Amino acid sequence: MFFLIAEYLVNIGMIKINILNRFYRNHHKKLIFNIKFTLLCIVAGFASALFAMATDRAYEWCMLIYHKFGYFMLISTPVIFMLIVFLFKKYFSYAGGSGLPQGYALDVFDEDVLHSTYSIKTMIGKILLTVGSILGGASLGREGPTIQICASVFAMFKNISLERKKLLIRIGSGVGVATAFNAPLGGIFFAIEEYIKHSNHKMNLLLLLGIAIAGYCSVLISGNYSYMGYVKVVIATFGYKSMIIAVVAGIICGLSGALFTWLMVIVTVDKGSFFSKWRKEHYLLVAAIFGFMVAALGMLTGGISLGNGALTTKDLITGDLDVTWYYALVKSLGAIFSVAGGVPGGYFSTSLSIGAGIMGLVYKILPLISLDQFYLLGMAAFLAAITSAPITAVAMVVSIVDGSGHLALPLIFASLIASYIASLFGDSVYHQQVLIYVGKDKYHATR
């Protein structure tokens, strides 16, 4: 009897020890994961801020070359474009594009392509090539590349499953949007609306934590700024005129966004056309030709086509600059020429600038409400049209323009209408550009 009781007590003790060991191991794993996650958030925040500073300097140097040396850009821009495309083809083959479509292809990438797309080498290439693109005068920005850069930081997580790595990459993409624009809400809505199809409580908490930590680290370097300024006249109320212009903005920007998307797809997605084949075979010549066109457009327009347009849009909104009637057209052409040349860079911010330009022109014809409201409605509507993400578009505009929150309802109407109209002509530009990286059948099978 004594031995039976002793054996029973030993068994109970062993069970308790096993439970405690299991609890310790699980707790230890969670602690290690949380520490690593926090460190990567810090790295992503600082990387985003430093990248923003580098691209800002590159744009300043680009404008310095334009103002000091003028027509020299007709030579320097094609040469820079050729150098970027050469480096891309030779050393950084996964650092192309804006950085946004790669996130949509996440579920269909095989493991090798996934690791190459989100790696330290690709991150370095994305930084160098994007800075070079902006220095050369490309009408592109840092926002899309920041998404891939921050996602690559989170992909550094080792000894985890492939599914968990994909989860972290998606969180990194949301962090990238938030830090690129200093827009936490925009990053959250973008990640949930675009990249995270089946979110849960735990994942949402990680996303919030990641954006909070990375955003704070970014602010430590860049400062807590409003990406596109502020609305001078606080719009406390709005009436039926605001809603009429919202509908007008939705229709015009929806149609314009569909056209912009169609042109972007023509010059980027290989559909077996003569242009696609010629572009692939003579990529250095193509870079030189379109680089020259970017520079020539800059010369003809007084430099307003150069860069992503963020500073110009900021001046438009704050009333420090009057929009020219051709602004939206030249910004669109500048972005299309830049992407056609094969240089990497994003046009998330450029699209906001195009939308502001479109509605600035409409204001000259139909000045029913204040000009700043036209700009805001155009920004949200055009972004919604090319992304098919109206929630993100509204959250982004509200986040990056102080005082625009009072116009939330018209912004929602404009974005929904524009997104719907553009969808009648096809998928969003970023979803169609996924076909650059994966086959059509393979991609559509996962949607």
Helices and strands as residue ranges (DSSP letters): H 2-69, G 70-72, H 73-90, H 101-104, H 111-117, H 120-136, H 143-154, H 162-181, H 184-190, I 191-195, H 201-222, H 240-268, H 274-281, H 283-300, H 310-317, H 327-340, H 348-365, H 371-387, H 390-400, G 404-407, H 408-423, H 429-433, G 434-436, H 440-444
